[in-house]
Amino acid sequence: MELIIASFIVLGLYMAAEALYERNWYKNVYTDITFEKEYMKYGEPVTMIIEAGNNSRIYLPVLIITYEIWRNGRVLHYRKERISLKSKQKVVRKHVIMDLMRGLYEIRNIRIISKGPFLKNEYRVVSECKAWTTVFPKVDDISMDEIPVDVIAGECCTDTRLLENPYYFMGVRDYDDNDTFSKINWNATAAMGRMMSNIYEDRRLHRVQLVCEFPDRYVMDCDAIAEKMITVVCSIYKSLMEAGEYVSIICNAADCVTHEPVVIENGTDIDIVLESMARIDAASTIKNAALQEKQSGEKYFINLSTYSAFS
């Protein structure tokens, strides 16, 4: 009889401890996952910081933190951390991730799982997280001589002469001692009564629009082709911008955040361009007809079709 009574007392204490633990274990437990930097260059190691703390007096023998790493709107990895927290303790762990591809990386669906005081039952809570980092695309150094065209223009391709002057006449200005005689405008000199020289504008790369056509999913090695495409586009954009040209970009792939086709206007800062190109979801493409409708009417185009350039 005494044994039965003792068994009921032990069972009651066990159930009371489990109920108390279930109601209170998560109230003073917190976890946070962040990235050390919000923007990373291609090839840089990415440091992920996991912080977990226990502000209560309850001992947490086994705490499991599960989370998902998303890249450009798609699940990339599912990870799990095991931590033991004493009363009033905080634990910080750092993980260095190497060789990440370009993209927008996010931490989602954090769950905190506890095994209970007797490691039998399992309790779960969901924690919010807004951690993200952007890995910029790879950018190669491309000189103007390496761009695969010398004169980019529909006009120059349809109506050309072997020794065509590649400059537009813009106007006249006062003569400078460094000007050659071929630049002197004799009619303007006679009208103004002083030496006047012609002003020209280079028309070979007047306004350039990079039209990027990503491959369909059925194309072999389409992901590798898309990454190479983005590298080429960013490299050409940077080279042309440094040369003082007006460059824009239009793609038939969507931004993973806005879900709209990526369109970059003339003169956009290179960091904004790299961020936009990093967020491209190459698996989400639009039809070529829709791509053509969004062309901004620029005069010269570089059509970077993956079917011809990389096949």
Disulfide bonds with the S-S distance in Angstrom:
none
